[in-house]
C-alpha cells in the first residue's frame, strides 16, 4: 500500500487530476452560492406574480 501511495504522489498526472478536481469543486461551490442567493429573489417574484395570474383566470 505504501508503494502505491508513493508512486501516486510521484506521478505528475495525479497532481493534474487533483488540481482539476479542486477547480471543479470551486466552480461548483460558486454555482451553488449563486443559485442560493438568487433563489430567494425568484421565489419572491413568483409570489408577487401569482395573484395577478389568479385574477385573470
N, CA, C, O and CB atoms as a CASP TS submission, in Angstrom:
PFRMAT TS
TARGET T0000
AUTHOR 0000-0000-0000
METHOD Language model
MODEL 1
PARENT N/A
ATOM      1  N   UNK     1       0.830  -1.186   0.000  1.00  0.00           N
ATOM      2  CA  UNK     1       0.000   0.000   0.000  1.00  0.00           C
ATOM      3  C   UNK     1       0.877   1.254   0.000  1.00  0.00           C
ATOM      4  O   UNK     1       0.548   2.243  -0.655  1.00  0.00           O
ATOM      5  CB  UNK     1      -0.945  -0.004   1.212  1.00  0.00           C
ATOM      6  N   UNK     2       1.963   1.213   0.716  1.00  0.00           N
ATOM      7  CA  UNK     2       2.855   2.364   0.776  1.00  0.00           C
ATOM      8  C   UNK     2       3.487   2.622  -0.584  1.00  0.00           C
ATOM      9  O   UNK     2       3.680   3.773  -0.977  1.00  0.00           O
ATOM     10  CB  UNK     2       3.941   2.148   1.835  1.00  0.00           C
ATOM     11  N   UNK     3       3.810   1.544  -1.306  1.00  0.00           N
ATOM     12  CA  UNK     3       4.390   1.711  -2.633  1.00  0.00           C
ATOM     13  C   UNK     3       3.416   2.370  -3.585  1.00  0.00           C
ATOM     14  O   UNK     3       3.789   3.234  -4.378  1.00  0.00           O
ATOM     15  CB  UNK     3       4.829   0.374  -3.190  1.00  0.00           C
ATOM     16  N   UNK     4       2.175   1.958  -3.498  1.00  0.00           N
ATOM     17  CA  UNK     4       1.155   2.526  -4.382  1.00  0.00           C
ATOM     18  C   UNK     4       0.980   4.012  -4.089  1.00  0.00           C
ATOM     19  O   UNK     4       0.879   4.823  -5.010  1.00  0.00           O
ATOM     20  CB  UNK     4      -0.193   1.782  -4.216  1.00  0.00           C
ATOM     21  N   UNK     5       0.946   4.361  -2.830  1.00  0.00           N
ATOM     22  CA  UNK     5       0.770   5.765  -2.447  1.00  0.00           C
ATOM     23  C   UNK     5       1.994   6.589  -2.868  1.00  0.00           C
ATOM     24  O   UNK     5       1.850   7.714  -3.346  1.00  0.00           O
ATOM     25  CB  UNK     5       0.537   5.887  -0.917  1.00  0.00           C
ATOM     26  N   UNK     6       3.168   6.041  -2.695  1.00  0.00           N
ATOM     27  CA  UNK     6       4.391   6.736  -3.072  1.00  0.00           C
ATOM     28  C   UNK     6       4.441   6.951  -4.590  1.00  0.00           C
ATOM     29  O   UNK     6       4.833   8.019  -5.060  1.00  0.00           O
ATOM     30  CB  UNK     6       5.626   5.942  -2.597  1.00  0.00           C
ATOM     31  N   UNK     7       4.045   5.940  -5.341  1.00  0.00           N
ATOM     32  CA  UNK     7       4.022   6.052  -6.801  1.00  0.00           C
ATOM     33  C   UNK     7       2.967   7.074  -7.233  1.00  0.00           C
ATOM     34  O   UNK     7       3.181   7.828  -8.183  1.00  0.00           O
ATOM     35  CB  UNK     7       3.738   4.670  -7.452  1.00  0.00           C
ATOM     36  N   UNK     8       1.834   7.097  -6.537  1.00  0.00           N
ATOM     37  CA  UNK     8       0.773   8.054  -6.848  1.00  0.00           C
ATOM     38  C   UNK     8       1.255   9.485  -6.616  1.00  0.00           C
ATOM     39  O   UNK     8       0.965  10.374  -7.416  1.00  0.00           O
ATOM     40  CB  UNK     8      -0.479   7.769  -5.997  1.00  0.00           C
ATOM     41  N   UNK     9       1.979   9.708  -5.538  1.00  0.00           N
ATOM     42  CA  UNK     9       2.443  11.055  -5.218  1.00  0.00           C
ATOM     43  C   UNK     9       3.533  11.534  -6.187  1.00  0.00           C
ATOM     44  O   UNK     9       3.665  12.736  -6.415  1.00  0.00           O
ATOM     45  CB  UNK     9       2.967  11.096  -3.787  1.00  0.00           C
ATOM     46  N   UNK    10       4.313  10.610  -6.757  1.00  0.00           N
ATOM     47  CA  UNK    10       5.341  10.981  -7.723  1.00  0.00           C
ATOM     48  C   UNK    10       4.769  11.233  -9.104  1.00  0.00           C
ATOM     49  O   UNK    10       5.386  11.931  -9.909  1.00  0.00           O
ATOM     50  CB  UNK    10       6.392   9.906  -7.800  1.00  0.00           C
ATOM     51  N   UNK    11       3.620  10.688  -9.387  1.00  0.00           N
ATOM     52  CA  UNK    11       3.030  10.774 -10.716  1.00  0.00           C
ATOM     53  C   UNK    11       2.512  12.185 -10.973  1.00  0.00           C
ATOM     54  O   UNK    11       1.698  12.693 -10.201  1.00  0.00           O
ATOM     55  CB  UNK    11       1.895   9.748 -10.872  1.00  0.00           C
ATOM     56  N   UNK    12       2.967  12.816 -12.037  1.00  0.00           N
ATOM     57  CA  UNK    12       2.530  14.176 -12.379  1.00  0.00           C
ATOM     58  C   UNK    12       1.075  14.204 -12.838  1.00  0.00           C
ATOM     59  O   UNK    12       0.377  15.192 -12.612  1.00  0.00           O
ATOM     60  CB  UNK    12       3.427  14.759 -13.471  1.00  0.00           C
ATOM     61  N   UNK    13       0.616  13.145 -13.471  1.00  0.00           N
ATOM     62  CA  UNK    13      -0.780  13.103 -13.909  1.00  0.00           C
ATOM     63  C   UNK    13      -1.730  13.155 -12.718  1.00  0.00           C
ATOM     64  O   UNK    13      -2.814  13.733 -12.798  1.00  0.00           O
ATOM     65  CB  UNK    13      -1.043  11.842 -14.736  1.00  0.00           C
ATOM     66  N   UNK    14      -1.314  12.549 -11.628  1.00  0.00           N
ATOM     67  CA  UNK    14      -2.148  12.579 -10.431  1.00  0.00           C
ATOM     68  C   UNK    14      -2.282  13.999  -9.895  1.00  0.00           C
ATOM     69  O   UNK    14      -3.356  14.408  -9.456  1.00  0.00           O
ATOM     70  CB  UNK    14      -1.569  11.661  -9.352  1.00  0.00           C
ATOM     71  N   UNK    15      -1.191  14.738  -9.935  1.00  0.00           N
ATOM     72  CA  UNK    15      -1.242  16.128  -9.479  1.00  0.00           C
ATOM     73  C   UNK    15      -2.185  16.948 -10.356  1.00  0.00           C
ATOM     74  O   UNK    15      -2.951  17.770  -9.853  1.00  0.00           O
ATOM     75  CB  UNK    15       0.166  16.752  -9.486  1.00  0.00           C
ATOM     76  N   UNK    16      -2.128  16.728 -11.639  1.00  0.00           N
ATOM     77  CA  UNK    16      -3.008  17.446 -12.558  1.00  0.00           C
ATOM     78  C   UNK    16      -4.461  17.091 -12.302  1.00  0.00           C
ATOM     79  O   UNK    16      -5.324  17.969 -12.317  1.00  0.00           O
ATOM     80  CB  UNK    16      -2.639  17.136 -14.009  1.00  0.00           C
ATOM     81  N   UNK    17      -4.742  15.825 -12.069  1.00  0.00           N
ATOM     82  CA  UNK    17      -6.107  15.401 -11.792  1.00  0.00           C
ATOM     83  C   UNK    17      -6.625  16.033 -10.507  1.00  0.00           C
ATOM     84  O   UNK    17      -7.783  16.445 -10.433  1.00  0.00           O
ATOM     85  CB  UNK    17      -6.184  13.880 -11.701  1.00  0.00           C
ATOM     86  N   UNK    18      -5.770  16.107  -9.502  1.00  0.00           N
ATOM     87  CA  UNK    18      -6.171  16.725  -8.238  1.00  0.00           C
ATOM     88  C   UNK    18      -6.434  18.213  -8.441  1.00  0.00           C
ATOM     89  O   UNK    18      -7.400  18.749  -7.897  1.00  0.00           O
ATOM     90  CB  UNK    18      -5.086  16.514  -7.157  1.00  0.00           C
ATOM     91  N   UNK    19      -5.595  18.880  -9.211  1.00  0.00           N
ATOM     92  CA  UNK    19      -5.797  20.309  -9.472  1.00  0.00           C
ATOM     93  C   UNK    19      -7.103  20.553 -10.218  1.00  0.00           C
ATOM     94  O   UNK    19      -7.854  21.468  -9.881  1.00  0.00           O
ATOM     95  CB  UNK    19      -4.622  20.878 -10.274  1.00  0.00           C
ATOM     96  N   UNK    20      -7.369  19.741 -11.221  1.00  0.00           N
ATOM     97  CA  UNK    20      -8.617  19.903 -11.964  1.00  0.00           C
ATOM     98  C   UNK    20      -9.832  19.616 -11.089  1.00  0.00           C
ATOM     99  O   UNK    20     -10.857  20.286 -11.213  1.00  0.00           O
ATOM    100  CB  UNK    20      -8.628  18.987 -13.183  1.00  0.00           C
ATOM    101  N   UNK    21      -9.726  18.638 -10.217  1.00  0.00           N
ATOM    102  CA  UNK    21     -10.858  18.338  -9.338  1.00  0.00           C
ATOM    103  C   UNK    21     -11.084  19.471  -8.346  1.00  0.00           C
ATOM    104  O   UNK    21     -12.227  19.761  -7.991  1.00  0.00           O
ATOM    105  CB  UNK    21     -10.626  17.016  -8.588  1.00  0.00           C
ATOM    106  N   UNK    22     -10.011  20.114  -7.893  1.00  0.00           N
ATOM    107  CA  UNK    22     -10.176  21.253  -6.988  1.00  0.00           C
ATOM    108  C   UNK    22     -10.807  22.435  -7.712  1.00  0.00           C
ATOM    109  O   UNK    22     -11.649  23.129  -7.142  1.00  0.00           O
ATOM    110  CB  UNK    22      -8.825  21.664  -6.386  1.00  0.00           C
ATOM    111  N   UNK    23     -10.414  22.673  -8.956  1.00  0.00           N
ATOM    112  CA  UNK    23     -11.023  23.744  -9.745  1.00  0.00           C
ATOM    113  C   UNK    23     -12.507  23.458  -9.961  1.00  0.00           C
ATOM    114  O   UNK    23     -13.340  24.355  -9.835  1.00  0.00           O
ATOM    115  CB  UNK    23     -10.301  23.901 -11.103  1.00  0.00           C
ATOM    116  N   UNK    24     -12.833  22.212 -10.287  1.00  0.00           N
ATOM    117  CA  UNK    24     -14.243  21.843 -10.489  1.00  0.00           C
ATOM    118  C   UNK    24     -15.035  22.027  -9.207  1.00  0.00           C
ATOM    119  O   UNK    24     -16.180  22.478  -9.248  1.00  0.00           O
ATOM    120  CB  UNK    24     -14.361  20.386 -10.975  1.00  0.00           C
ATOM    121  N   UNK    25     -14.445  21.687  -8.070  1.00  0.00           N
ATOM    122  CA  UNK    25     -15.134  21.862  -6.791  1.00  0.00           C
ATOM    123  C   UNK    25     -15.387  23.338  -6.503  1.00  0.00           C
ATOM    124  O   UNK    25     -16.462  23.699  -6.025  1.00  0.00           O
ATOM    125  CB  UNK    25     -14.319  21.237  -5.654  1.00  0.00           C
ATOM    126  N   UNK    26     -14.409  24.191  -6.788  1.00  0.00           N
ATOM    127  CA  UNK    26     -14.595  25.631  -6.567  1.00  0.00           C
ATOM    128  C   UNK    26     -15.668  26.210  -7.482  1.00  0.00           C
ATOM    129  O   UNK    26     -16.454  27.059  -7.063  1.00  0.00           O
ATOM    130  CB  UNK    26     -13.278  26.373  -6.783  1.00  0.00           C
ATOM    131  N   UNK    27     -15.699  25.755  -8.718  1.00  0.00           N
ATOM    132  CA  UNK    27     -16.740  26.209  -9.639  1.00  0.00           C
ATOM    133  C   UNK    27     -18.108  25.764  -9.145  1.00  0.00           C
ATOM    134  O   UNK    27     -19.066  26.535  -9.186  1.00  0.00           O
ATOM    135  CB  UNK    27     -16.483  25.673 -11.061  1.00  0.00           C
ATOM    136  N   UNK    28     -18.203  24.522  -8.677  1.00  0.00           N
ATOM    137  CA  UNK    28     -19.477  24.014  -8.152  1.00  0.00           C
ATOM    138  C   UNK    28     -19.929  24.816  -6.941  1.00  0.00           C
ATOM    139  O   UNK    28     -21.113  25.129  -6.813  1.00  0.00           O
ATOM    140  CB  UNK    28     -19.352  22.532  -7.779  1.00  0.00           C
ATOM    141  N   UNK    29     -19.006  25.150  -6.057  1.00  0.00           N
ATOM    142  CA  UNK    29     -19.356  25.954  -4.880  1.00  0.00           C
ATOM    143  C   UNK    29     -19.853  27.331  -5.308  1.00  0.00           C
ATOM    144  O   UNK    29     -20.810  27.853  -4.736  1.00  0.00           O
ATOM    145  CB  UNK    29     -18.139  26.094  -3.932  1.00  0.00           C
ATOM    146  N   UNK    30     -19.210  27.918  -6.308  1.00  0.00           N
ATOM    147  CA  UNK    30     -19.650  29.221  -6.808  1.00  0.00           C
ATOM    148  C   UNK    30     -21.042  29.162  -7.417  1.00  0.00           C
ATOM    149  O   UNK    30     -21.856  30.059  -7.199  1.00  0.00           O
ATOM    150  CB  UNK    30     -18.668  29.743  -7.835  1.00  0.00           C
ATOM    151  N   UNK    31     -21.318  28.108  -8.180  1.00  0.00           N
ATOM    152  CA  UNK    31     -22.651  27.957  -8.781  1.00  0.00           C
ATOM    153  C   UNK    31     -23.701  27.772  -7.704  1.00  0.00           C
ATOM    154  O   UNK    31     -24.771  28.377  -7.771  1.00  0.00           O
ATOM    155  CB  UNK    31     -22.680  26.766  -9.757  1.00  0.00           C
ATOM    156  N   UNK    32     -23.410  26.945  -6.712  1.00  0.00           N
ATOM    157  CA  UNK    32     -24.366  26.718  -5.626  1.00  0.00           C
ATOM    158  C   UNK    32     -24.625  28.012  -4.865  1.00  0.00           C
ATOM    159  O   UNK    32     -25.770  28.305  -4.520  1.00  0.00           O
ATOM    160  CB  UNK    32     -23.850  25.629  -4.666  1.00  0.00           C
ATOM    161  N   UNK    33     -23.581  28.788  -4.600  1.00  0.00           N
ATOM    162  CA  UNK    33     -23.752  30.062  -3.898  1.00  0.00           C
ATOM    163  C   UNK    33     -24.599  31.030  -4.718  1.00  0.00           C
ATOM    164  O   UNK    33     -25.458  31.720  -4.169  1.00  0.00           O
ATOM    165  CB  UNK    33     -22.386  30.690  -3.589  1.00  0.00           C
ATOM    166  N   UNK    34     -24.366  31.085  -6.015  1.00  0.00           N
ATOM    167  CA  UNK    34     -25.140  31.987  -6.871  1.00  0.00           C
ATOM    168  C   UNK    34     -26.607  31.577  -6.918  1.00  0.00           C
ATOM    169  O   UNK    34     -27.493  32.424  -6.808  1.00  0.00           O
ATOM    170  CB  UNK    34     -24.556  32.010  -8.288  1.00  0.00           C
ATOM    171  N   UNK    35     -26.863  30.303  -7.079  1.00  0.00           N
ATOM    172  CA  UNK    35     -28.247  29.821  -7.142  1.00  0.00           C
ATOM    173  C   UNK    35     -28.962  30.051  -5.815  1.00  0.00           C
ATOM    174  O   UNK    35     -30.141  30.406  -5.789  1.00  0.00           O
ATOM    175  CB  UNK    35     -28.282  28.326  -7.509  1.00  0.00           C
ATOM    176  N   UNK    36     -28.248  29.847  -4.726  1.00  0.00           N
ATOM    177  CA  UNK    36     -28.850  30.060  -3.410  1.00  0.00           C
ATOM    178  C   UNK    36     -29.219  31.519  -3.201  1.00  0.00           C
ATOM    179  O   UNK    36     -30.294  31.820  -2.681  1.00  0.00           O
ATOM    180  CB  UNK    36     -27.900  29.603  -2.311  1.00  0.00           C
ATOM    181  N   UNK    37     -28.333  32.429  -3.603  1.00  0.00           N
ATOM    182  CA  UNK    37     -28.623  33.849  -3.396  1.00  0.00           C
ATOM    183  C   UNK    37     -29.713  34.349  -4.334  1.00  0.00           C
ATOM    184  O   UNK    37     -30.478  35.239  -3.961  1.00  0.00           O
ATOM    185  CB  UNK    37     -27.360  34.675  -3.588  1.00  0.00           C
ATOM    186  N   UNK    38     -29.802  33.805  -5.530  1.00  0.00           N
ATOM    187  CA  UNK    38     -30.824  34.228  -6.489  1.00  0.00           C
ATOM    188  C   UNK    38     -32.166  33.564  -6.183  1.00  0.00           C
ATOM    189  O   UNK    38     -33.220  34.121  -6.490  1.00  0.00           O
ATOM    190  CB  UNK    38     -30.383  33.893  -7.926  1.00  0.00           C
ATOM    191  N   UNK    39     -32.129  32.389  -5.584  1.00  0.00           N
ATOM    192  CA  UNK    39     -33.346  31.622  -5.347  1.00  0.00           C
ATOM    193  C   UNK    39     -34.413  32.368  -4.566  1.00  0.00           C
ATOM    194  O   UNK    39     -35.597  32.289  -4.894  1.00  0.00           O
ATOM    195  CB  UNK    39     -33.007  30.375  -4.628  1.00  0.00           C
ATOM    196  N   UNK    40     -34.003  33.088  -3.543  1.00  0.00           N
ATOM    197  CA  UNK    40     -34.970  33.843  -2.741  1.00  0.00           C
ATOM    198  C   UNK    40     -35.636  34.937  -3.551  1.00  0.00           C
ATOM    199  O   UNK    40     -36.839  35.159  -3.415  1.00  0.00           O
ATOM    200  CB  UNK    40     -34.292  34.449  -1.525  1.00  0.00           C
ATOM    201  N   UNK    41     -34.888  35.615  -4.381  1.00  0.00           N
ATOM    202  CA  UNK    41     -35.436  36.683  -5.212  1.00  0.00           C
ATOM    203  C   UNK    41     -36.434  36.140  -6.226  1.00  0.00           C
ATOM    204  O   UNK    41     -37.477  36.749  -6.467  1.00  0.00           O
ATOM    205  CB  UNK    41     -34.313  37.425  -5.931  1.00  0.00           C
ATOM    206  N   UNK    42     -36.115  35.003  -6.815  1.00  0.00           N
ATOM    207  CA  UNK    42     -37.014  34.397  -7.798  1.00  0.00           C
ATOM    208  C   UNK    42     -38.301  33.933  -7.119  1.00  0.00           C
ATOM    209  O   UNK    42     -39.389  34.101  -7.670  1.00  0.00           O
ATOM    210  CB  UNK    42     -36.323  33.212  -8.513  1.00  0.00           C
ATOM    211  N   UNK    43     -38.183  33.359  -5.944  1.00  0.00           N
ATOM    212  CA  UNK    43     -39.369  32.915  -5.210  1.00  0.00           C
ATOM    213  C   UNK    43     -40.266  34.109  -4.861  1.00  0.00           C
ATOM    214  O   UNK    43     -41.489  34.019  -4.973  1.00  0.00           O
ATOM    215  CB  UNK    43     -38.957  32.160  -3.925  1.00  0.00           C
ATOM    216  N   UNK    44     -39.665  35.215  -4.443  1.00  0.00           N
ATOM    217  CA  UNK    44     -40.444  36.418  -4.133  1.00  0.00           C
ATOM    218  C   UNK    44     -41.132  36.966  -5.376  1.00  0.00           C
ATOM    219  O   UNK    44     -42.281  37.403  -5.308  1.00  0.00           O
ATOM    220  CB  UNK    44     -39.544  37.493  -3.519  1.00  0.00           C
ATOM    221  N   UNK    45     -40.438  36.944  -6.510  1.00  0.00           N
ATOM    222  CA  UNK    45     -41.012  37.450  -7.751  1.00  0.00           C
ATOM    223  C   UNK    45     -42.241  36.628  -8.143  1.00  0.00           C
ATOM    224  O   UNK    45     -43.272  37.189  -8.515  1.00  0.00           O
ATOM    225  CB  UNK    45     -39.964  37.424  -8.881  1.00  0.00           C
ATOM    226  N   UNK    46     -42.131  35.298  -8.060  1.00  0.00           N
ATOM    227  CA  UNK    46     -43.274  34.462  -8.408  1.00  0.00           C
ATOM    228  C   UNK    46     -44.415  34.604  -7.400  1.00  0.00           C
ATOM    229  O   UNK    46     -45.586  34.493  -7.766  1.00  0.00           O
ATOM    230  CB  UNK    46     -42.843  33.006  -8.501  1.00  0.00           C
ATOM    231  N   UNK    47     -44.078  34.848  -6.137  1.00  0.00           N
ATOM    232  CA  UNK    47     -45.124  35.061  -5.140  1.00  0.00           C
ATOM    233  C   UNK    47     -45.901  36.339  -5.437  1.00  0.00           C
ATOM    234  O   UNK    47     -47.103  36.397  -5.178  1.00  0.00           O
ATOM    235  CB  UNK    47     -44.518  35.123  -3.730  1.00  0.00           C
ATOM    236  N   UNK    48     -45.243  37.362  -5.974  1.00  0.00           N
ATOM    237  CA  UNK    48     -45.920  38.607  -6.334  1.00  0.00           C
ATOM    238  C   UNK    48     -46.731  38.462  -7.608  1.00  0.00           C
ATOM    239  O   UNK    48     -47.764  39.113  -7.767  1.00  0.00           O
ATOM    240  CB  UNK    48     -44.910  39.725  -6.495  1.00  0.00           C
ATOM    241  N   UNK    49     -46.266  37.603  -8.526  1.00  0.00           N
ATOM    242  CA  UNK    49     -46.960  37.416  -9.792  1.00  0.00           C
ATOM    243  C   UNK    49     -48.182  36.503  -9.672  1.00  0.00           C
ATOM    244  O   UNK    49     -49.122  36.628 -10.457  1.00  0.00           O
ATOM    245  CB  UNK    49     -46.008  36.853 -10.812  1.00  0.00           C
ATOM    246  N   UNK    50     -48.180  35.607  -8.720  1.00  0.00           N
ATOM    247  CA  UNK    50     -49.250  34.636  -8.593  1.00  0.00           C
ATOM    248  C   UNK    50     -50.637  35.281  -8.433  1.00  0.00           C
ATOM    249  O   UNK    50     -51.576  34.834  -9.093  1.00  0.00           O
ATOM    250  CB  UNK    50     -48.969  33.739  -7.421  1.00  0.00           C
ATOM    251  N   UNK    51     -50.806  36.287  -7.608  1.00  0.00           N
ATOM    252  CA  UNK    51     -52.145  36.920  -7.521  1.00  0.00           C
ATOM    253  C   UNK    51     -52.599  37.526  -8.850  1.00  0.00           C
ATOM    254  O   UNK    51     -53.790  37.486  -9.160  1.00  0.00           O
ATOM    255  CB  UNK    51     -52.138  38.011  -6.447  1.00  0.00           C
ATOM    256  N   UNK    52     -51.694  38.076  -9.627  1.00  0.00           N
ATOM    257  CA  UNK    52     -52.062  38.673 -10.904  1.00  0.00           C
ATOM    258  C   UNK    52     -52.601  37.596 -11.856  1.00  0.00           C
ATOM    259  O   UNK    52     -53.564  37.838 -12.583  1.00  0.00           O
ATOM    260  CB  UNK    52     -50.846  39.398 -11.532  1.00  0.00           C
ATOM    261  N   UNK    53     -51.999  36.442 -11.852  1.00  0.00           N
ATOM    262  CA  UNK    53     -52.483  35.349 -12.704  1.00  0.00           C
ATOM    263  C   UNK    53     -53.812  34.793 -12.179  1.00  0.00           C
ATOM    264  O   UNK    53     -54.659  34.373 -12.968  1.00  0.00           O
ATOM    265  CB  UNK    53     -51.428  34.220 -12.781  1.00  0.00           C
ATOM    266  N   UNK    54     -53.997  34.787 -10.870  1.00  0.00           N
ATOM    267  CA  UNK    54     -55.230  34.278 -10.290  1.00  0.00           C
ATOM    268  C   UNK    54     -56.410  35.188 -10.635  1.00  0.00           C
ATOM    269  O   UNK    54     -57.526  34.706 -10.828  1.00  0.00           O
ATOM    270  CB  UNK    54     -55.086  34.142  -8.770  1.00  0.00           C
ATOM    271  N   UNK    55     -56.169  36.508 -10.713  1.00  0.00           N
ATOM    272  CA  UNK    55     -57.240  37.441 -11.068  1.00  0.00           C
ATOM    273  C   UNK    55     -57.689  37.276 -12.517  1.00  0.00           C
ATOM    274  O   UNK    55     -58.872  37.432 -12.818  1.00  0.00           O
ATOM    275  CB  UNK    55     -56.783  38.871 -10.835  1.00  0.00           C
ATOM    276  N   UNK    56     -56.762  36.963 -13.411  1.00  0.00           N
ATOM    277  CA  UNK    56     -57.080  36.829 -14.823  1.00  0.00           C
ATOM    278  C   UNK    56     -57.827  35.528 -15.123  1.00  0.00           C
ATOM    279  O   UNK    56     -58.546  35.439 -16.117  1.00  0.00           O
ATOM    280  CB  UNK    56     -55.809  36.898 -15.647  1.00  0.00           C
ATOM    281  N   UNK    57     -57.658  34.537 -14.277  1.00  0.00           N
ATOM    282  CA  UNK    57     -58.261  33.230 -14.560  1.00  0.00           C
ATOM    283  C   UNK    57     -59.712  33.162 -14.181  1.00  0.00           C
ATOM    284  O   UNK    57     -60.349  32.124 -14.362  1.00  0.00           O
ATOM    285  CB  UNK    57     -57.518  32.152 -13.844  1.00  0.00           C
TER
END
